[in-house]
């Protein structure tokens, strides 16, 4: 048996040690052969032979386990030394980060309107009823006030449902003319393929002396903006209703997926709705104590634009932090 003790001590790696284990402890191994010889041994010697073999078996097992731990520790140390990184050395293997696609889209929208001399305004995410609803000509019975749409607090405050309160606060603290956009996060109680409880809007407002602002002005700037964002697309305005503008319109572009031919995304109409707009309702100007002025307003969802530009099918994927998705926008 001595030779097997020596072989265990001389083993250079875990693989060779495993071969020794099989040779000693396997069904056809050394120990099995020695135990088989007991059949032909004299009866008075069998007890001593079994005792000696069991002693060898226990000792060999302990030696094998100890050697295995020693070899595994050695291999792990060598692997760690081989993979060690000197963090003080310069490396070319670094990868640059990137803006989130929603932030990329928001920046691009802001850049356009900033170039058109629109100021960028921000405001509070927690608002009161007056600035979020009443001043925007949203009466008590309006569906947008329903608890299913709005996150309310116990003190009658709420999470803003749009960035329009920024426009109200700007008008209440500034005399016209006003030329501004209000980008930011907004909150509504909704969650599906095209809606999330938190999303981003950009709303615009232009106010000047009465007679200086018309729907034609609004139409011109939105058409130019949409071509800037989506390229050579057709734009159409459809009559609609918003409490804070009159007249109001929904704005569509020819489908960026099928080029207006009709597909599943555009419900085979050839058109995609992208924003809402209109001439500011006189009741809004009355709420902020403006007189003898006119203006227009518009609003859009940034995620909606990001989904169309990057052809993303599920709005929720923009908020899941999936590295495989985000790496595509580096």
N, C-alpha and C positions, 0 to 999 in steps of 0.2 A: 504493500500500500504506500510505502514511502515515496515511490516515484510520483504518485498522484498529488501528494502534498507539495512536492517540488514543482510539478507542472502548474499547480494553482498559484504558487508564489511567483513563478516566472511568467505568468500570463501578461501580455502587453496591452490587451484591449478587451472590451466586453464581449465581442464576438468570439474570440478564442476561448474566453472563460466559459461561454455557453457551450462550446464544443466539448470542453472538459466535463462540464456538468452532465451532459448527455452520456458521455463515455463512462462515467462513474455511476450515475443514478438511473440511467435509462433501463427499459425493460430487458435489453440485451447488454447492459452495462456490467462493469467489474463487480459491483456489489451483488447484483442479481446472480451472477455466475458463482460467486463465493458462497452465497446462501444455498444455491442448488447443490453444492458439493456436500452439504451437511447430510444429505440422504444416505450417502455411502460411509459416513464417519461412524466410529463406534458410539454406542448410545451414551457411554459415560463421558464422552468428550463434546457432545453436541451442545450442552448448556454453556460451556466455556467458549466454544467457537461462536455461538450466537451472541454472547456477551461482548466478545472482542469485536465482532463485526458491527454491532450496534454502536459501540464506542467509536469505531472508525467512522461510521455513518454520521454520527452527531458532530464529530470533530471536523470532518470534511465539509459538512453543511455550514458550520460556523465559519470555516476558513473561506469557503466560496462566497458567502454573504459579505464578509468583511472585505474580501478582495474586490467584489463587485462594487461596493460603495466607494472604495479607494479609486477604482478605475473610472467610475462615473463622475466622481468629483474632479479627477484629473482632466477628463474630456471636457467637462463643463467649463473649467478654468481656462483651458486652451481655446475653446470656442469664444469665450468672452474676451480673451486677449486678442484673438484674431479679428473680432468685430468691434473692438474698442474704437471710439471716435475722439479725436482731439478737437474739442469745440473751439479751440483758439485758432485753428487753421482755417483759411479761406476756402470756401467751396462754391463751385459753380452749379451745384445741384439744387439750389433753393428755387422754389416756385412762388411766383407772385400771386397775391390775393386778387380778388375782384369784387366789384360792387354787386350787390344783390340785383337781379333783373328788375325788381320793382323800383329800387333806388336809381338804377340806370335810366329807367323810363321817366321817373319823376324829374331827374336832373335834365333830361333832354327837353321835357315840356317846359320846365322853368327857364331853361336857356332861351327857348324861342320867345316867350313872353317878356323876359328881361330885355331881349334885343329890341322889343317893340315898346320899351319904356314903361313896362308895368312893374310897379314896386312889389316886392315879395313880403307878405305879412303873415305872422303866425299868432296863435292865440291859445287859450286854455282848453284842455280836453274835457274838464268838468265845467258844465255851464248851468245857467238857470233857465227857467221856462221862458222868460221874456226874450232873451237874446237868441235862444234856439228855436222858438216857435212863434210867440206872439208878434214880435217885431217883424217877422217874415210873413205876416198875413196868414198864419196858420191858426184858424179858430179852434175852439175847444173840442169840437166834434170831429176834427179832421183825423182820418185813419192813421196818419203818421204819428199821432200822439198815443196810439194804442200801446198797452204794455208789452204786446208781442213784438213791437218794433224797437222800443227804446229801453235802455238800462236806466232805471230810476234809483235814486238814493232815498233814504228815509226822510231827509230834510228837504225834499222836493227839488233837490239838485239832480242832475242827470249827466250821463256821458253824451257828449255832442253827437248828433246823428249826421251832421254834415259840417263843412267848414264855413257855412254861411254866417254863424255868429261872429266870425272874425270881420266880415264885411260890415255887420251892424255896428260893432264896437269901433271900427275904423271911421265910419260915417259919423258916429256920435262924438268922436274926438277930433275930427278933421273937417275943415270946410272944403267944399268942392273947388276945383276939379279933383277927381280921384281916379286913379288908374292903377289897379292892383290885382294880384292873384293871391289866393290863400291855400297853400298846400299843407297836407297833414293827415294824421290818422283820425278816423271816425269809427263809430261803434253802433251796431244794430243787432238785434236778436235774430240771427239767421245763419244757417250753415248747410250748404249743399255744394254741388259741383261748381256753381258760379257765384256763391255767396259765402262770406266768412263773417264771424262776429266783429272782427276788426279789419278794416281795410283802409285804403288811402284815397283821398279825393284832392282835386285841384279845382277851385272855383275862382272865377274871374269877375271883376266889377269895373265898369267905367261910368263915371257920373260927371256931367258938365252942365253948363247953362241950358235952359230949355230951348229946344230947337237945334242944338248942336249935335245931338246923338240920334241916330235912326237905326232901324232894323237893317238897312243896307250896309251901314258901318259894321254891324255885328256879323252879317253874312260874309262880308269880304274877309274879315280877319280870321273867322273860323275855317273858311275854305282854304285860305293860305296855310293856316296851321295844320290842317288835316293832310294836305299834300306834303307838307314838311315832314310829318310823322310817318305817313304810309306810302309816299311816292305818288305815282300817277293814278289816282283813284277818282271816281265820280262822287259827287257830294249832293245830297238832297235834303231839304228841310220839310218836315211834316208838321202840320198844326197839332198842338198838344195843349196840356193844361198843367201849370204849376201855380200854386197859390201866390208866389212872390213875383211872378212876371206875367205881363199881359200886353200884347200877345206872346204866346209861348210856342216853342217848336222843339221837336226831337230831330236830331241830326244823324243821318245815315251815310255810310260810305259803301261803295261797291265792294262786294266780298273779296277780301285779300286772298282767300283760299281758292276760289273758283273763278276769280276775275269777273264776277257778275253773271256767270252762266247758271248758277243754282247748284247748291250742294247741301249736305246734311247740316253743316255748321250754320249756314244762313237760312235753314229751313226751306231751301229751294226757291228763295225769293230773289237771290242775287244781291241782297243788301244786309248790312250789319249796323245795328244801332250803336252809336259811340258816345253821344253826349246830349245834354239838354240845354236850352238857352231861351232867352226872351228879353223883352223890354221890361225894366223894373216897374212893378205895380205902384201906383201912386200911394197906396196904403202903407207901403214900406217906407217911402220918403216921409210920410206923415208921422210914422212912429219914431223916426230919428230927427224930426223937426227940420227937414229940408223943404225949401220952397223954390218954385220957379226953376226946377232942374229936370233933367231927363237922363236916362242911363240904360245900359244893358248889362246882363249878367249871364254867365254860363257855368256849367259844372260837368266834371267827368271823373270816372273811376280810373285810377292809375293802374290797378291790377288788370282791368279790362283791356287797356292799351297794351300792357306787357304781354298778356296772353295772345293778343292778335299779332303783335310784332314778332314774338318768338314762337308762335304756334304751339302754345301750351294748352292741353286739353282740360286739365282739372285745376281750378283756382287754388284748391287746398294744398297742392304740391308746392306752391310758392312759399308756404309757411312751415313746411315739415323739416327743413334743414337738410335735405338729402344731398350729400356731397356729390353724388354722381350727376345730379341735375345741375347743381350750382357750378361745378367745374366746367360746364359747357359755356359759361359766360365770362371766362377769364380773358 
